[in-house]
Amino acid sequence: MNEPININEASFEKAVINSPVPTVVDFWAAWCGPCKMIAPVLDAIAKESGNRFRVAKVNVDDDPGLQQRFNIRGIPALLFFHGGQLRDQITGVASKKTIMEKLEQLAPA
């Protein structure tokens, strides 16, 4: 998994809930400045983590259903899933270190 995957409501269960690895889901929009700031961080995590983690992205303008399902009120919002369950979340810009720490907690080396 070398790059983030774009998902929607139809692909969410397969890509996130059924994922064998911890997954961070980035809820974002093209007009969101902070979303643009965090995108390179998530790209780097996807490239560097190999198959240990998955990075998925949901465009809230294209798929408001998932935004409503998880009660996303502000973006960027990062939701951390593992074992089919929501385990943690961050709203707003976060550092690579913070995101990696949360992922590492879900799947220790």
C-alpha positions in Angstrom: 0.0 0.0 0.0 2.2 2.8 -1.3 -0.4 5.6 -1.6 -3.6 6.6 0.0 -6.8 5.0 -1.5 -9.9 7.0 -2.3 -12.9 5.4 -0.8 -16.7 6.1 -0.7 -19.7 4.8 1.1 -19.8 1.7 -1.2 -16.2 0.7 -0.7 -15.9 1.7 3.0 -16.7 -1.7 4.5 -14.2 -3.6 2.3 -11.4 -1.0 2.5 -11.7 0.0 6.1 -13.9 -2.3 8.3 -12.6 -5.5 6.8 -9.0 -4.3 6.5 -6.5 -6.6 8.1 -4.3 -3.6 9.1 -4.9 -0.4 11.0 -6.4 2.2 8.8 -6.5 6.0 9.1 -9.4 7.6 7.1 -8.9 11.2 6.1 -12.1 13.2 5.7 -11.2 16.1 3.4 -12.4 18.6 0.8 -10.7 20.3 -2.1 -11.5 23.8 -0.8 -10.1 23.0 2.7 -6.7 24.7 3.3 -5.7 22.6 6.3 -6.7 19.4 4.3 -4.1 20.4 1.7 -1.5 20.9 4.4 -2.0 17.4 5.9 -2.2 15.6 2.5 1.6 15.3 2.0 2.0 13.9 5.5 -0.6 11.2 4.8 1.1 10.5 1.5 4.4 10.0 3.2 2.9 7.7 5.9 1.3 5.6 3.1 4.6 5.3 1.2 6.8 4.6 4.3 4.5 2.2 6.1 4.4 -0.5 3.4 1.7 -3.0 4.4 1.6 -2.2 8.1 -1.0 0.5 7.7 -3.6 1.7 5.2 -4.4 5.4 4.5 -7.8 6.1 3.0 -9.4 9.3 1.9 -13.0 10.4 1.8 -14.0 13.6 -0.1 -16.8 14.9 2.0 -18.3 16.9 -0.9 -18.5 13.8 -3.0 -19.7 11.5 -0.3 -21.6 13.2 2.5 -23.0 9.9 3.7 -19.9 8.8 5.5 -19.4 12.3 6.9 -22.9 12.1 8.5 -22.4 8.5 9.6 -19.4 9.4 11.7 -20.7 12.9 12.7 -17.8 14.7 11.1 -18.3 18.4 11.9 -14.8 19.8 11.0 -12.2 18.8 8.5 -9.6 17.5 8.1 -10.8 14.7 10.4 -8.7 11.6 10.8 -10.5 8.5 12.0 -8.4 5.5 13.1 -9.9 2.0 12.6 -8.7 -1.5 13.5 -10.4 -4.8 13.9 -13.5 -3.3 12.3 -14.0 -0.6 14.9 -13.3 3.1 15.2 -10.5 3.4 17.8 -9.5 7.0 17.8 -9.8 10.3 15.9 -8.2 13.7 15.4 -9.9 16.8 14.1 -7.6 19.4 12.5 -4.0 19.3 11.3 -1.8 16.8 13.0 1.9 16.1 12.8 3.3 13.0 11.2 4.6 11.9 14.6 1.2 12.2 16.2 -0.5 10.2 13.4 2.2 7.5 13.4 1.9 7.2 17.2 -1.8 6.5 17.0 -1.3 3.9 14.2 1.6 2.3 16.2 -0.7 2.0 19.2 -3.1 0.0 17.1 -0.4 -2.3 15.6 2.7 -2.5 17.7 5.8 -3.7 15.8 
